[in-house]
Amino acid sequence: MAVVLSLFLVALAAGLLVGGHAVIDPLLRAAAEKRETHRMGDVVFAMRDGLPCRHLSFDNRTAALTEGAVEPCVPELPKERSAAKGFAWGER
């Protein structure tokens, strides 16, 4: 009796693994593809005087960089960064 029950449980677990993978995998792939198609990054450069800002958009799917309009800066952006300091992670 125990052998039959354990064989039944093994067959049930194998069926759930194969069937679950067959059902869930296409759903996960579709969600990942949808998320990747709309991934765009916006880059804003403040000009030297701090008044106008250049807007650029980067598309992760095509690796295209598109330049937008030069518009007045948002007040929260830093007016000028020292080029001598260079880039630093987490700098504010």
MOPAC internal coordinates of N, CA, C and O (Angstrom, degrees):
PM7 1SCF
backbone

  N    0.0000 0     0.00 0     0.00 0    0    0    0
  C    1.4412 1     0.00 0     0.00 0    1    0    0
  C    1.5471 1   110.52 1     0.00 0    2    1    0
  O    1.2310 1   120.00 1   135.27 1    3    2    1
  N    1.3414 1   117.61 1   -44.73 1    3    2    1
  C    1.4536 1   121.61 1  -179.22 1    5    3    2
  C    1.5226 1   110.97 1   -65.23 1    6    5    3
  O    1.2310 1   120.19 1   144.33 1    7    6    5
  N    1.3362 1   117.25 1   -35.67 1    7    6    5
  C    1.4573 1   121.05 1   179.87 1    9    7    6
  C    1.5279 1   109.69 1   -67.21 1   10    9    7
  O    1.2310 1   119.96 1   137.96 1   11   10    9
  N    1.3032 1   117.69 1   -42.04 1   11   10    9
  C    1.4547 1   121.93 1   179.91 1   13   11   10
  C    1.5344 1   109.79 1   -65.43 1   14   13   11
  O    1.2310 1   120.75 1   137.63 1   15   14   13
  N    1.3344 1   116.17 1   -42.37 1   15   14   13
  C    1.4587 1   120.44 1   179.18 1   17   15   14
  C    1.5316 1   110.83 1   -64.33 1   18   17   15
  O    1.2310 1   119.85 1   136.85 1   19   18   17
  N    1.3178 1   117.89 1   -43.15 1   19   18   17
  C    1.4616 1   120.21 1   179.99 1   21   19   18
  C    1.5284 1   111.17 1   -67.64 1   22   21   19
  O    1.2310 1   119.07 1   142.93 1   23   22   21
  N    1.3265 1   119.37 1   -37.07 1   23   22   21
  C    1.4661 1   121.63 1   175.42 1   25   23   22
  C    1.5296 1   110.77 1   -64.69 1   26   25   23
  O    1.2310 1   120.49 1   140.52 1   27   26   25
  N    1.3317 1   116.67 1   -39.48 1   27   26   25
  C    1.4505 1   120.32 1   177.33 1   29   27   26
  C    1.5278 1   110.75 1   -63.32 1   30   29   27
  O    1.2310 1   120.22 1   137.09 1   31   30   29
  N    1.3312 1   117.19 1   -42.91 1   31   30   29
  C    1.4619 1   120.49 1   179.14 1   33   31   30
  C    1.5230 1   111.76 1   -65.52 1   34   33   31
  O    1.2310 1   119.85 1   141.45 1   35   34   33
  N    1.3247 1   117.90 1   -38.55 1   35   34   33
  C    1.4662 1   121.22 1   177.41 1   37   35   34
  C    1.5273 1   110.20 1   -64.44 1   38   37   35
  O    1.2310 1   120.38 1   136.54 1   39   38   37
  N    1.3361 1   116.87 1   -43.46 1   39   38   37
  C    1.4650 1   120.19 1   179.16 1   41   39   38
  C    1.5379 1   110.73 1   -65.37 1   42   41   39
  O    1.2310 1   120.25 1   140.30 1   43   42   41
  N    1.3245 1   117.13 1   -39.70 1   43   42   41
  C    1.4637 1   121.06 1   178.41 1   45   43   42
  C    1.5266 1   111.10 1   -65.14 1   46   45   43
  O    1.2310 1   119.94 1   136.77 1   47   46   45
  N    1.3277 1   117.72 1   -43.23 1   47   46   45
  C    1.4665 1   121.38 1   179.05 1   49   47   46
  C    1.5288 1   110.51 1   -64.38 1   50   49   47
  O    1.2310 1   119.74 1   137.72 1   51   50   49
  N    1.3246 1   118.10 1   -42.28 1   51   50   49
  C    1.4695 1   121.04 1   178.87 1   53   51   50
  C    1.5301 1   110.30 1   -63.52 1   54   53   51
  O    1.2310 1   120.39 1   138.55 1   55   54   53
  N    1.3051 1   116.87 1   -41.45 1   55   54   53
  C    1.4639 1   120.47 1   178.05 1   57   55   54
  C    1.5132 1   112.09 1   -63.37 1   58   57   55
  O    1.2310 1   120.30 1   139.20 1   59   58   57
  N    1.3233 1   117.03 1   -40.80 1   59   58   57
  C    1.4648 1   120.56 1   178.36 1   61   59   58
  C    1.5223 1   111.71 1   -67.09 1   62   61   59
  O    1.2310 1   120.05 1   140.97 1   63   62   61
  N    1.3174 1   117.51 1   -39.03 1   63   62   61
  C    1.4547 1   120.55 1   178.85 1   65   63   62
  C    1.5264 1   111.57 1   -64.89 1   66   65   63
  O    1.2310 1   120.40 1   132.36 1   67   66   65
  N    1.3185 1   116.83 1   -47.64 1   67   66   65
  C    1.4634 1   120.65 1  -178.26 1   69   67   66
  C    1.5239 1   110.33 1   -69.75 1   70   69   67
  O    1.2310 1   120.44 1   133.42 1   71   70   69
  N    1.3187 1   116.77 1   -46.58 1   71   70   69
  C    1.4667 1   120.45 1  -179.11 1   73   71   70
  C    1.5181 1   112.04 1   -67.38 1   74   73   71
  O    1.2310 1   120.13 1   139.19 1   75   74   73
  N    1.3068 1   117.36 1   -40.81 1   75   74   73
  C    1.4603 1   120.74 1   179.06 1   77   75   74
  C    1.5061 1   111.66 1   -64.52 1   78   77   75
  O    1.2310 1   120.94 1   139.77 1   79   78   77
  N    1.3266 1   115.82 1   -40.23 1   79   78   77
  C    1.4685 1   119.94 1   178.49 1   81   79   78
  C    1.5305 1   110.29 1   -65.75 1   82   81   79
  O    1.2310 1   120.45 1   139.84 1   83   82   81
  N    1.3299 1   116.75 1   -40.16 1   83   82   81
  C    1.4628 1   120.63 1  -178.93 1   85   83   82
  C    1.5244 1   111.91 1   -67.38 1   86   85   83
  O    1.2310 1   119.98 1   150.69 1   87   86   85
  N    1.3203 1   117.65 1   -29.31 1   87   86   85
  C    1.4693 1   120.88 1  -178.86 1   89   87   86
  C    1.5235 1   111.17 1   -87.52 1   90   89   87
  O    1.2310 1   119.74 1   137.63 1   91   90   89
  N    1.3223 1   118.10 1   -42.37 1   91   90   89
  C    1.4574 1   121.69 1  -172.52 1   93   91   90
  C    1.5297 1   112.31 1   -80.74 1   94   93   91
  O    1.2310 1   119.59 1   145.17 1   95   94   93
  N    1.3152 1   118.39 1   -34.83 1   95   94   93
  C    1.4612 1   121.18 1  -176.58 1   97   95   94
  C    1.5314 1   113.43 1   -58.07 1   98   97   95
  O    1.2310 1   118.60 1   132.37 1   99   98   97
  N    1.3384 1   120.27 1   -47.63 1   99   98   97
  C    1.4756 1   118.42 1   177.94 1  101   99   98
  C    1.5320 1   112.92 1   -63.39 1  102  101   99
  O    1.2310 1   120.06 1   146.13 1  103  102  101
  N    1.3121 1   117.49 1   -33.87 1  103  102  101
  C    1.4625 1   120.21 1   178.11 1  105  103  102
  C    1.5239 1   111.17 1   -65.21 1  106  105  103
  O    1.2310 1   120.46 1   137.08 1  107  106  105
  N    1.3301 1   116.73 1   -42.92 1  107  106  105
  C    1.4598 1   120.47 1   179.34 1  109  107  106
  C    1.5247 1   111.56 1   -67.26 1  110  109  107
  O    1.2310 1   120.02 1   140.37 1  111  110  109
  N    1.3198 1   117.57 1   -39.63 1  111  110  109
  C    1.4716 1   120.94 1   178.72 1  113  111  110
  C    1.5268 1   110.94 1   -64.40 1  114  113  111
  O    1.2310 1   120.25 1   137.37 1  115  114  113
  N    1.3330 1   117.14 1   -42.63 1  115  114  113
  C    1.4670 1   120.47 1  -179.95 1  117  115  114
  C    1.5242 1   110.85 1   -63.98 1  118  117  115
  O    1.2310 1   120.26 1   139.86 1  119  118  117
  N    1.3210 1   117.11 1   -40.14 1  119  118  117
  C    1.4656 1   120.21 1   179.13 1  121  119  118
  C    1.5248 1   111.09 1   -66.38 1  122  121  119
  O    1.2310 1   119.98 1   139.23 1  123  122  121
  N    1.3326 1   117.65 1   -40.77 1  123  122  121
  C    1.4687 1   121.06 1   179.59 1  125  123  122
  C    1.5321 1   110.92 1   -66.38 1  126  125  123
  O    1.2310 1   119.92 1   138.64 1  127  126  125
  N    1.3337 1   117.75 1   -41.36 1  127  126  125
  C    1.4629 1   120.48 1   179.19 1  129  127  126
  C    1.5242 1   111.08 1   -65.76 1  130  129  127
  O    1.2310 1   120.19 1   140.04 1  131  130  129
  N    1.3195 1   117.25 1   -39.96 1  131  130  129
  C    1.4597 1   120.36 1   178.95 1  133  131  130
  C    1.5266 1   110.55 1   -64.58 1  134  133  131
  O    1.2310 1   120.55 1   139.19 1  135  134  133
  N    1.3250 1   116.56 1   -40.81 1  135  134  133
  C    1.4619 1   120.42 1   179.86 1  137  135  134
  C    1.5289 1   111.10 1   -66.61 1  138  137  135
  O    1.2310 1   119.78 1   141.62 1  139  138  137
  N    1.3203 1   118.03 1   -38.38 1  139  138  137
  C    1.4592 1   121.44 1  -177.91 1  141  139  138
  C    1.5300 1   112.78 1   -72.66 1  142  141  139
  O    1.2310 1   119.49 1   152.93 1  143  142  141
  N    1.3346 1   118.57 1   -27.07 1  143  142  141
  C    1.4569 1   120.06 1  -177.33 1  145  143  142
  C    1.5239 1   111.80 1   -71.16 1  146  145  143
  O    1.2310 1   119.69 1   155.65 1  147  146  145
  N    1.3162 1   118.20 1   -24.35 1  147  146  145
  C    1.4581 1   120.67 1  -175.43 1  149  147  146
  C    1.5250 1   113.04 1  -109.55 1  150  149  147
  O    1.2310 1   119.72 1  -162.41 1  151  150  149
  N    1.3068 1   118.15 1    17.59 1  151  150  149
  C    1.4642 1   119.99 1  -177.98 1  153  151  150
  C    1.5153 1   109.95 1   -84.85 1  154  153  151
  O    1.2310 1   121.30 1   -68.77 1  155  154  153
  N    1.3059 1   115.12 1   111.23 1  155  154  153
  C    1.4609 1   121.67 1   178.13 1  157  155  154
  C    1.5174 1   107.30 1  -132.58 1  158  157  155
  O    1.2310 1   121.25 1   -36.11 1  159  158  157
  N    1.3144 1   115.21 1   143.89 1  159  158  157
  C    1.4545 1   120.30 1   177.27 1  161  159  158
  C    1.5195 1   110.01 1  -115.21 1  162  161  159
  O    1.2310 1   120.66 1   -37.82 1  163  162  161
  N    1.3042 1   116.34 1   142.18 1  163  162  161
  C    1.4574 1   121.39 1   177.61 1  165  163  162
  C    1.5154 1   109.37 1  -107.63 1  166  165  163
  O    1.2310 1   121.12 1   -47.37 1  167  166  165
  N    1.3275 1   115.47 1   132.63 1  167  166  165
  C    1.4552 1   122.05 1   179.68 1  169  167  166
  C    1.5322 1   107.00 1  -120.40 1  170  169  167
  O    1.2310 1   120.68 1   -47.97 1  171  170  169
  N    1.3288 1   116.30 1   132.03 1  171  170  169
  C    1.4559 1   121.07 1  -179.87 1  173  171  170
  C    1.5260 1   107.82 1  -123.71 1  174  173  171
  O    1.2310 1   120.90 1   -57.00 1  175  174  173
  N    1.3386 1   115.89 1   123.00 1  175  174  173
  C    1.4621 1   121.85 1   177.48 1  177  175  174
  C    1.5140 1   108.93 1  -108.24 1  178  177  175
  O    1.2310 1   120.58 1   -54.49 1  179  178  177
  N    1.3302 1   116.50 1   125.51 1  179  178  177
  C    1.4631 1   120.18 1   173.62 1  181  179  178
  C    1.5250 1   107.85 1   -81.72 1  182  181  179
  O    1.2310 1   120.44 1   -45.83 1  183  182  181
  N    1.3175 1   116.77 1   134.17 1  183  182  181
  C    1.4616 1   121.15 1   177.85 1  185  183  182
  C    1.5316 1   109.26 1   -72.80 1  186  185  183
  O    1.2310 1   120.28 1    -7.94 1  187  186  185
  N    1.3049 1   117.07 1   172.06 1  187  186  185
  C    1.4685 1   121.04 1  -174.71 1  189  187  186
  C    1.5169 1   113.70 1   -57.25 1  190  189  187
  O    1.2310 1   120.12 1   138.70 1  191  190  189
  N    1.3328 1   117.38 1   -41.30 1  191  190  189
  C    1.4635 1   118.15 1  -178.46 1  193  191  190
  C    1.5244 1   112.21 1   -80.43 1  194  193  191
  O    1.2310 1   119.29 1   170.49 1  195  194  193
  N    1.3279 1   118.96 1    -9.51 1  195  194  193
  C    1.4488 1   122.50 1   174.82 1  197  195  194
  C    1.5136 1   114.87 1    83.88 1  198  197  195
  O    1.2310 1   119.48 1   177.18 1  199  198  197
  N    1.3135 1   118.61 1    -2.82 1  199  198  197
  C    1.4652 1   120.04 1  -178.91 1  201  199  198
  C    1.5279 1   112.48 1   -86.70 1  202  201  199
  O    1.2310 1   119.04 1   122.16 1  203  202  201
  N    1.3460 1   119.43 1   -57.84 1  203  202  201
  C    1.4617 1   117.93 1   177.45 1  205  203  202
  C    1.5300 1   111.34 1   -89.06 1  206  205  203
  O    1.2310 1   120.88 1   -26.41 1  207  206  205
  N    1.3408 1   115.91 1   153.59 1  207  206  205
  C    1.4689 1   122.39 1   177.31 1  209  207  206
  C    1.5273 1   109.19 1  -127.87 1  210  209  207
  O    1.2310 1   120.71 1   -39.68 1  211  210  209
  N    1.3263 1   116.25 1   140.32 1  211  210  209
  C    1.4676 1   122.06 1   174.05 1  213  211  210
  C    1.5188 1   108.20 1   -90.94 1  214  213  211
  O    1.2310 1   120.55 1   -46.21 1  215  214  213
  N    1.3211 1   116.56 1   133.79 1  215  214  213
  C    1.4602 1   122.11 1   179.41 1  217  215  214
  C    1.5294 1   109.20 1  -109.57 1  218  217  215
  O    1.2310 1   120.68 1   -53.12 1  219  218  217
  N    1.3294 1   116.30 1   126.88 1  219  218  217
  C    1.4591 1   122.77 1   177.26 1  221  219  218
  C    1.5206 1   108.62 1  -123.98 1  222  221  219
  O    1.2310 1   120.27 1   -31.05 1  223  222  221
  N    1.3290 1   117.08 1   148.95 1  223  222  221
  C    1.4595 1   122.18 1   175.47 1  225  223  222
  C    1.5148 1   108.49 1  -123.45 1  226  225  223
  O    1.2310 1   120.85 1   -43.96 1  227  226  225
  N    1.3426 1   115.98 1   136.04 1  227  226  225
  C    1.4644 1   121.87 1   179.54 1  229  227  226
  C    1.5177 1   108.26 1  -117.38 1  230  229  227
  O    1.2310 1   120.59 1   -55.86 1  231  230  229
  N    1.3351 1   116.47 1   124.14 1  231  230  229
  C    1.4568 1   122.46 1   178.81 1  233  231  230
  C    1.5226 1   108.55 1   -96.12 1  234  233  231
  O    1.2310 1   120.16 1   -62.07 1  235  234  233
  N    1.3314 1   117.30 1   117.93 1  235  234  233
  C    1.4647 1   120.78 1  -177.76 1  237  235  234
  C    1.5237 1   112.67 1   -68.47 1  238  237  235
  O    1.2310 1   119.74 1   150.24 1  239  238  237
  N    1.3249 1   118.09 1   -29.76 1  239  238  237
  C    1.4543 1   120.65 1  -177.29 1  241  239  238
  C    1.5212 1   111.16 1   -71.80 1  242  241  239
  O    1.2310 1   120.11 1   135.31 1  243  242  241
  N    1.3303 1   117.40 1   -44.69 1  243  242  241
  C    1.4669 1   120.77 1  -176.23 1  245  243  242
  C    1.5234 1   112.92 1  -102.67 1  246  245  243
  O    1.2310 1   119.77 1   171.90 1  247  246  245
  N    1.3125 1   118.04 1    -8.10 1  247  246  245
  C    1.4648 1   123.96 1  -176.60 1  249  247  246
  C    1.5248 1   111.60 1    59.66 1  250  249  247
  O    1.2310 1   121.00 1  -147.53 1  251  250  249
  N    1.3278 1   115.68 1    32.47 1  251  250  249
  C    1.4646 1   120.72 1   179.68 1  253  251  250
  C    1.5267 1   109.55 1   -94.94 1  254  253  251
  O    1.2310 1   121.21 1   -41.35 1  255  254  253
  N    1.3116 1   115.28 1   138.65 1  255  254  253
  C    1.4568 1   122.18 1   177.28 1  257  255  254
  C    1.5234 1   106.89 1  -111.68 1  258  257  255
  O    1.2310 1   120.97 1   -63.08 1  259  258  257
  N    1.3343 1   115.76 1   116.92 1  259  258  257
  C    1.4594 1   120.48 1  -179.60 1  261  259  258
  C    1.5139 1   109.86 1  -111.95 1  262  261  259
  O    1.2310 1   121.32 1   -45.07 1  263  262  261
  N    1.3166 1   115.07 1   134.93 1  263  262  261
  C    1.4510 1   119.66 1  -179.05 1  265  263  262
  C    1.5137 1   109.53 1   -92.47 1  266  265  263
  O    1.2310 1   121.27 1   -47.94 1  267  266  265
  N    1.3254 1   115.17 1   132.06 1  267  266  265
  C    1.4563 1   120.90 1   178.12 1  269  267  266
  C    1.5209 1   110.64 1   -98.75 1  270  269  267
  O    1.2310 1   121.67 1    20.14 1  271  270  269
  N    1.3095 1   114.42 1  -159.86 1  271  270  269
  C    1.4556 1   120.69 1  -176.53 1  273  271  270
  C    1.5266 1   111.33 1   -78.81 1  274  273  271
  O    1.2310 1   121.22 1   -20.03 1  275  274  273
  N    1.3194 1   115.27 1   159.97 1  275  274  273
  C    1.4674 1   121.95 1   171.30 1  277  275  274
  C    1.5215 1   105.88 1   -95.35 1  278  277  275
  O    1.2310 1   121.05 1   -63.92 1  279  278  277
  N    1.3265 1   115.60 1   116.08 1  279  278  277
  C    1.4614 1   121.36 1  -174.11 1  281  279  278
  C    1.5186 1   109.58 1  -128.25 1  282  281  279
  O    1.2310 1   119.90 1   -13.06 1  283  282  281
  N    1.3270 1   117.79 1   166.94 1  283  282  281
  C    1.4663 1   120.03 1   174.94 1  285  283  282
  C    1.5242 1   110.58 1   -61.67 1  286  285  283
  O    1.2310 1   120.71 1   -36.32 1  287  286  285
  N    1.3219 1   116.25 1   143.68 1  287  286  285
  C    1.4556 1   121.32 1  -178.13 1  289  287  286
  C    1.5261 1   111.47 1   -72.43 1  290  289  287
  O    1.2310 1   121.79 1   -27.20 1  291  290  289
  N    1.3096 1   114.18 1   152.80 1  291  290  289
  C    1.4534 1   120.95 1   171.47 1  293  291  290
  C    1.5269 1   106.56 1   -75.28 1  294  293  291
  O    1.2310 1   119.05 1   -42.18 1  295  294  293
  N    1.3247 1   119.42 1   137.82 1  295  294  293
  C    1.4677 1   120.35 1  -175.12 1  297  295  294
  C    1.5314 1   114.98 1   -58.77 1  298  297  295
  O    1.2310 1   119.20 1   157.06 1  299  298  297
  N    1.3428 1   119.13 1   -22.94 1  299  298  297
  C    1.4646 1   120.67 1  -177.80 1  301  299  298
  C    1.5296 1   112.68 1   -75.71 1  302  301  299
  O    1.2310 1   119.60 1   163.32 1  303  302  301
  N    1.3300 1   118.38 1   -16.68 1  303  302  301
  C    1.4608 1   120.36 1  -179.11 1  305  303  302
  C    1.5256 1   110.08 1   -73.99 1  306  305  303
  O    1.2310 1   119.99 1   -35.16 1  307  306  305
  N    1.3318 1   117.62 1   144.84 1  307  306  305
  C    1.4642 1   119.26 1   177.50 1  309  307  306
  C    1.5239 1   110.42 1   -65.98 1  310  309  307
  O    1.2310 1   120.85 1   -38.27 1  311  310  309
  N    1.3152 1   115.97 1   141.73 1  311  310  309
  C    1.4636 1   120.79 1  -177.57 1  313  311  310
  C    1.5250 1   111.76 1   -70.41 1  314  313  311
  O    1.2310 1   120.16 1   136.99 1  315  314  313
  N    1.3289 1   117.30 1   -43.01 1  315  314  313
  C    1.4594 1   119.73 1  -177.34 1  317  315  314
  C    1.5225 1   108.09 1  -152.69 1  318  317  315
  O    1.2310 1   121.21 1   -40.34 1  319  318  317
  N    1.3272 1   115.30 1   139.66 1  319  318  317
  C    1.4634 1   120.25 1   175.89 1  321  319  318
  C    1.5110 1   107.65 1  -116.16 1  322  321  319
  O    1.2310 1   120.90 1   -36.33 1  323  322  321
  N    1.2790 1   115.89 1   143.67 1  323  322  321
  C    1.4458 1   119.71 1  -179.46 1  325  323  322
  C    1.5193 1   109.98 1   -74.03 1  326  325  323
  O    1.2310 1   120.09 1   -56.06 1  327  326  325
  N    1.3149 1   117.43 1   123.94 1  327  326  325
  C    1.4588 1   121.49 1   179.01 1  329  327  326
  C    1.5243 1   110.80 1   -71.52 1  330  329  327
  O    1.2310 1   120.11 1   157.92 1  331  330  329
  N    1.3362 1   117.39 1   -22.08 1  331  330  329
  C    1.4641 1   119.97 1  -179.49 1  333  331  330
  C    1.5301 1   111.14 1   -69.90 1  334  333  331
  O    1.2310 1   120.30 1   150.17 1  335  334  333
  N    1.3219 1   117.03 1   -29.83 1  335  334  333
  C    1.4608 1   119.77 1   179.90 1  337  335  334
  C    1.5109 1   111.45 1   -71.70 1  338  337  335
  O    1.2310 1   119.40 1   146.34 1  339  338  337
  N    1.3233 1   118.74 1   -33.66 1  339  338  337
  C    1.4485 1   122.18 1  -179.59 1  341  339  338
  C    1.5170 1   111.73 1    76.84 1  342  341  339
  O    1.2310 1   120.84 1    17.51 1  343  342  341
  N    1.3166 1   115.99 1  -162.49 1  343  342  341
  C    1.4528 1   122.10 1  -176.95 1  345  343  342
  C    1.5190 1   110.24 1   -89.58 1  346  345  343
  O    1.2310 1   120.79 1   -39.15 1  347  346  345
  N    1.3225 1   116.10 1   140.85 1  347  346  345
  C    1.4660 1   121.08 1   174.91 1  349  347  346
  C    1.5196 1   108.53 1  -144.26 1  350  349  347
  O    1.2310 1   120.62 1   -47.32 1  351  350  349
  N    1.3297 1   116.43 1   132.68 1  351  350  349
  C    1.4571 1   120.81 1   178.84 1  353  351  350
  C    1.5133 1   109.34 1   -64.33 1  354  353  351
  O    1.2310 1   120.71 1   -44.19 1  355  354  353
  N    1.3327 1   116.25 1   135.81 1  355  354  353
  C    1.4506 1   121.81 1   174.49 1  357  355  354
  C    1.5173 1   114.30 1    75.07 1  358  357  355
  O    1.2310 1   119.70 1  -170.94 1  359  358  357
  N    1.3271 1   118.18 1     9.06 1  359  358  357
  C    1.4585 1   120.48 1  -179.61 1  361  359  358
  C    1.5159 1   109.53 1   -73.48 1  362  361  359
  O    1.2310 1   120.65 1   -40.16 1  363  362  361
  N    1.2962 1   116.36 1   139.84 1  363  362  361
  C    1.4749 1   119.98 1   178.90 1  365  363  362
  C    1.4880 1   109.88 1  -127.23 1  366  365  363
  O    1.2310 1   120.10 1   180.00 1  367  366  365

